Amino acid sequence: MKKHRSLYSLLFFSIFIFVAIVAIAVTLVVSYLSYAALDDASTLPYFLLASSTQLASFAFVLLLVTLVVSRVLTDIITKPLRDINLSHPLNNDTYEEVQPLLKRVNDQRKMLEEQNKLLEDTNKMRRNFTGNVSHEMKTPLQVIGGYAELMENDMVPPEDIKKTATLIRKEAETMRDLIDDVLTLSKLDENAEDTSSIVDLSQVTKRVAIRLSHKAEKRDQEIVLNVKDDIKIKGGTSLTEQMIYNLVDNAIKYNKQGGKVTIELIKKASVVKLSVSDEGPGIPISQRDRVFERFYRVDESRSRETGGTGLGLAIVKHSVENISGRIEIKDNPASPTGAKFVVKIPALD
């Protein structure tokens, strides 16, 4: 371990040596002047003897005085340093030369506080997330367990077995979707997917529309595509498709019966603009920021009816930010009600 030098000791010995040299110099000068003032050379031996005795006594006293003076001066000089309060580094009344160091300490302290707060927030979010996942999985597990127990005890009529099996399958699908979304979010949190690939956003958007067309038709809805060709971005193909899928799926879920889901994709200058709008009840302005929170639902009862894990829009926001984009929610200008999600992403030149 490296041995550190003591500033106090360094100052003490420096002052001690300085005071001692000054005192010795003064003593020698006084002795020389006394010797020069002698009139009779025969008295020199007596003078030297007396001077030696006096010098010895004076040297002892001088040593004590020098020690005391050195200690006092060192205490005075080092007091502003010893009194530094590192809890508020810039509020200390100390030497100007120390200020740059205190500023660095203050900057480091702020950085550590921010990191600690971020760590606390992350841990809190992780605890909340774990609790929410447990809660969301508890319901389908209870349903599956309950129906399985009924079937095991022959309490389900033969004509209801198929219906019961269908309910069990749907709850299992809910759990599977939840696990898939949790894994996707985990991947996004760790930036595990390569976002440097070239993605043909036009083709991905059309593919998503085809995948969800049957779901829209079952609800008597229409997917309207207004997609310009050959629009490319940098990103991860699977997460980009997941982002668009979640937006369109969300629009279908909350759209009115017989309504339209409109998907627009255009490129202006260096920005790609993707918008997905529906004709549903819309989203109150006060809740538009919160809908991207994990497990947040605007209407809890309706969300249960429409299905979903409560993670879809959180995945969307995370995916958009991972490719340096941003997302906002507006009113649908083509409908008296409805919401319009607008994603802006840097275009690939």
C-alpha positions in Angstrom: 0.0 0.0 0.0 1.4 3.4 -1.0 2.3 5.6 2.0 0.8 9.1 1.8 2.7 12.2 2.9 1.3 14.3 5.7 0.7 18.0 4.8 0.6 18.9 8.4 4.1 17.4 9.1 5.5 19.0 5.9 4.3 22.4 7.0 5.4 22.0 10.5 9.0 21.1 9.6 9.2 23.8 7.0 8.1 26.4 9.4 10.4 25.0 12.2 13.4 25.0 9.9 12.7 28.6 8.7 12.1 29.9 12.3 15.2 28.1 13.5 17.4 29.5 10.8 16.1 33.0 11.4 16.7 32.6 15.2 20.2 31.2 14.7 21.1 34.0 12.3 19.9 36.7 14.7 21.9 35.0 17.5 25.0 35.0 15.4 24.6 38.6 14.4 24.1 39.7 18.1 27.1 37.6 19.2 29.2 39.2 16.4 28.2 42.7 17.4 28.9 42.0 21.0 32.4 40.7 20.1 33.1 43.6 17.9 32.3 46.0 20.7 35.0 44.5 23.0 37.7 47.1 23.9 40.1 44.8 25.7 41.3 41.6 23.9 42.3 40.2 27.3 38.7 39.8 28.3 38.0 37.6 25.2 38.3 34.2 27.1 35.9 35.4 29.7 33.6 36.7 27.0 33.7 33.4 25.1 32.9 31.4 28.3 30.0 33.6 29.2 28.8 33.7 25.7 28.9 29.9 25.4 26.8 29.5 28.6 24.3 32.1 27.4 24.2 30.6 23.9 23.4 27.1 25.3 20.6 28.5 27.5 19.3 30.7 24.7 19.4 27.8 22.2 17.3 25.6 24.5 14.8 28.4 25.0 14.9 29.1 21.2 14.2 25.5 20.5 11.1 25.5 22.6 9.9 28.8 21.2 10.5 27.6 17.7 8.5 24.4 18.3 5.6 26.4 19.8 5.6 29.0 17.0 5.8 26.2 14.3 2.9 24.4 15.9 0.7 27.5 16.1 1.5 28.6 12.6 0.9 25.1 11.2 -2.5 24.9 13.0 -3.5 28.3 11.6 -2.5 27.4 8.0 -4.1 23.9 8.0 -7.3 24.8 9.8 -9.2 25.8 6.6 -8.2 22.5 5.1 -9.2 20.5 8.2 -12.6 22.2 8.4 -13.6 21.4 4.8 -17.1 19.9 4.7 -17.2 17.5 1.8 -21.0 17.3 2.0 -21.1 20.7 0.4 -17.7 21.1 -1.2 -18.3 24.5 -2.9 -19.5 26.2 0.3 -16.2 26.0 2.1 -14.2 29.1 3.0 -10.7 27.8 2.1 -7.7 28.6 -0.1 -8.2 29.5 -3.7 -5.7 26.8 -4.8 -8.0 24.2 -3.3 -11.1 25.3 -5.2 -10.4 23.3 -8.4 -10.1 20.1 -6.3 -13.3 20.8 -4.4 -15.1 21.4 -7.7 -14.0 18.0 -8.9 -15.1 16.5 -5.6 -18.5 18.2 -6.0 -18.9 17.0 -9.6 -18.0 13.4 -8.6 -20.4 13.7 -5.7 -23.2 14.8 -8.0 -22.4 12.0 -10.4 -22.5 9.4 -7.6 -25.8 10.8 -6.3 -27.3 10.6 -9.8 -26.0 7.0 -10.2 -27.4 6.0 -6.8 -30.8 7.5 -7.7 -30.8 5.8 -11.0 -29.9 2.5 -9.3 -32.7 3.0 -6.7 -35.2 3.8 -9.5 -34.1 0.8 -11.5 -34.4 -1.5 -8.4 -37.8 0.0 -7.6 -38.9 -0.5 -11.2 -37.6 -4.0 -11.2 -39.5 -4.8 -8.0 -42.7 -3.3 -9.4 -42.2 -5.1 -12.6 -41.7 -8.4 -10.9 -44.8 -7.8 -8.8 -46.9 -6.9 -11.8 -45.7 -10.0 -13.8 -46.6 -12.2 -10.8 -50.0 -10.6 -10.5 -50.7 -10.9 -14.3 -49.7 -14.6 -14.3 -51.7 -15.4 -11.2 -55.1 -15.0 -12.9 -54.5 -17.4 -15.9 -52.8 -19.9 -13.6 -55.8 -19.8 -11.2 -58.2 -20.3 -14.2 -56.2 -23.1 -15.6 -55.9 -24.8 -12.3 -59.6 -24.4 -11.5 -60.8 -25.8 -14.8 -58.2 -28.6 -14.7 -59.4 -29.6 -11.2 -63.0 -29.6 -12.4 -62.1 -31.9 -15.3 -60.0 -34.1 -13.0 -63.0 -34.6 -10.7 -65.4 -35.3 -13.6 -67.4 -32.2 -12.7 -67.5 -30.9 -16.3 -70.3 -32.3 -18.5 -69.1 -34.1 -21.6 -70.8 -31.4 -23.8 -68.7 -28.7 -22.0 -65.3 -30.4 -22.2 -64.4 -28.7 -25.5 -65.5 -25.3 -24.2 -63.5 -25.8 -21.0 -60.4 -26.9 -23.0 -60.8 -23.8 -25.2 -60.8 -21.6 -22.0 -57.7 -23.4 -20.7 -55.9 -22.9 -24.1 -56.8 -19.2 -24.1 -55.4 -18.7 -20.6 -52.3 -20.6 -21.6 -51.9 -18.3 -24.6 -52.3 -15.3 -22.4 -49.4 -16.6 -20.2 -47.3 -17.3 -23.3 -47.9 -13.8 -24.7 -46.9 -12.3 -21.3 -43.7 -14.3 -21.2 -42.9 -13.4 -24.8 -43.4 -9.7 -24.0 -41.3 -9.9 -20.8 -38.5 -11.5 -22.8 -38.8 -8.8 -25.5 -38.5 -6.1 -22.9 -35.6 -7.8 -21.3 -33.9 -7.8 -24.7 -34.6 -4.1 -25.1 -33.4 -3.3 -21.7 -30.1 -5.0 -22.5 -29.9 -3.6 -26.0 -29.3 -7.2 -27.1 -30.5 -6.8 -30.7 -28.3 -5.4 -33.4 -29.9 -2.1 -34.5 -27.4 -1.5 -37.4 -29.2 -3.6 -39.9 -31.0 -2.1 -42.9 -34.7 -2.6 -42.5 -37.2 -2.1 -45.4 -39.9 -0.5 -43.3 -42.3 -0.4 -46.3 -42.2 -4.2 -46.6 -42.3 -4.8 -42.8 -45.4 -2.5 -42.5 -47.2 -4.3 -45.3 -46.4 -7.7 -43.8 -47.8 -6.7 -40.4 -51.0 -5.5 -42.1 -51.4 -8.9 -43.8 -50.8 -10.7 -40.5 -53.5 -8.7 -38.7 -56.0 -8.5 -41.5 -57.9 -11.6 -40.3 -58.2 -10.2 -36.8 -59.5 -6.9 -38.1 -62.1 -8.7 -40.3 -63.3 -10.7 -37.3 -64.2 -7.4 -35.8 -65.7 -6.0 -39.0 -62.8 -3.5 -39.3 -60.8 -2.4 -42.2 -57.1 -1.8 -42.4 -56.3 1.1 -44.7 -52.7 1.2 -46.0 -51.1 4.4 -47.3 -47.5 3.2 -47.5 -44.8 4.6 -49.7 -42.4 2.1 -51.2 -38.7 1.6 -50.6 -38.5 3.4 -47.2 -35.6 2.1 -45.3 -34.2 2.7 -41.8 -31.5 1.3 -39.5 -32.7 -1.0 -36.8 -33.4 -4.6 -35.8 -35.8 -6.3 -38.1 -37.6 -8.4 -35.5 -38.1 -5.6 -32.9 -39.1 -3.1 -35.7 -41.8 -5.6 -36.8 -42.9 -6.2 -33.2 -43.2 -2.4 -32.7 -45.5 -2.0 -35.8 -47.4 -5.1 -34.9 -48.1 -3.8 -31.4 -49.3 -0.4 -32.7 -51.7 -1.9 -35.2 -52.9 -4.7 -32.8 -53.6 -2.0 -30.2 -55.6 0.1 -32.7 -57.7 -3.0 -33.7 -58.4 -3.9 -30.0 -59.6 -0.4 -29.1 -61.3 0.5 -32.4 -65.0 0.7 -32.7 -66.9 -2.1 -34.4 -66.8 -1.6 -38.2 -64.2 1.2 -37.8 -61.0 1.8 -39.8 -57.4 1.3 -38.8 -55.2 3.6 -41.0 -51.5 3.0 -41.4 -49.5 5.7 -43.1 -45.8 5.6 -43.9 -44.0 8.5 -45.6 -40.5 10.0 -45.8 -39.9 13.7 -45.5 -36.3 14.9 -45.9 -34.3 12.8 -43.4 -37.2 11.7 -41.3 -39.5 8.7 -41.7 -43.0 9.2 -40.3 -45.1 6.2 -39.4 -48.7 6.7 -38.1 -51.3 4.3 -36.9 -54.8 5.7 -36.2 -58.1 4.2 -35.1 -61.7 5.4 -34.6 -62.1 4.1 -31.0 -62.8 6.2 -27.9 -59.4 7.9 -28.0 -56.9 8.5 -25.1 -57.4 11.4 -22.7 -54.5 13.9 -22.9 -53.8 13.5 -19.2 -53.0 9.8 -19.7 -51.1 9.9 -23.0 -47.7 9.8 -21.4 -48.7 7.0 -19.0 -50.0 4.6 -21.6 -46.3 3.7 -22.4 -45.7 2.6 -18.8 -45.5 -1.1 -18.2 -48.8 -2.7 -17.2 -50.6 0.6 -17.4 -54.1 0.5 -18.8 -56.4 3.4 -19.5 -59.6 1.4 -18.9 -58.8 -1.7 -16.8 -62.1 -3.4 -17.3 -62.1 -2.9 -21.1 -58.4 -4.1 -21.3 -59.4 -7.4 -19.7 -62.1 -7.8 -22.3 -59.8 -7.1 -25.3 -56.9 -9.1 -23.9 -53.3 -8.1 -24.0 -50.5 -8.1 -21.4 -50.3 -4.4 -20.7 -46.7 -4.4 -22.1 -47.4 -3.8 -25.8 -47.0 0.0 -25.8 -44.1 -0.2 -23.4 -42.3 -2.4 -26.0 -43.3 0.1 -28.7 -41.7 3.1 -26.9 -38.6 1.1 -26.0 -38.2 -0.1 -29.6 -38.6 3.4 -31.0 -36.0 4.9 -28.6 -33.6 2.0 -29.5 -33.5 3.3 -33.1 -33.2 6.9 -32.1 -36.8 7.7 -32.8 -39.6 9.3 -30.8 -43.4 8.6 -30.5 -46.3 10.8 -29.6 -50.1 10.4 -29.4 -52.5 12.8 -31.1 -56.3 12.9 -31.8 -57.3 11.2 -35.0 -58.1 14.2 -37.4 -60.1 11.8 -39.7 -62.6 10.8 -36.9 -64.6 12.6 -34.2 -62.9 10.2 -31.8 -59.9 7.9 -31.9 -56.2 8.1 -31.3 -53.3 8.5 -33.7 -49.8 7.2 -32.8 -47.1 9.0 -34.7 -43.5 7.5 -34.8 -40.7 9.6 -36.2 -37.4 7.7 -37.1 -34.2 8.9 -38.8 -34.3 7.9 -42.5 -31.6 5.9 -44.1 -29.9 8.0 -46.8 
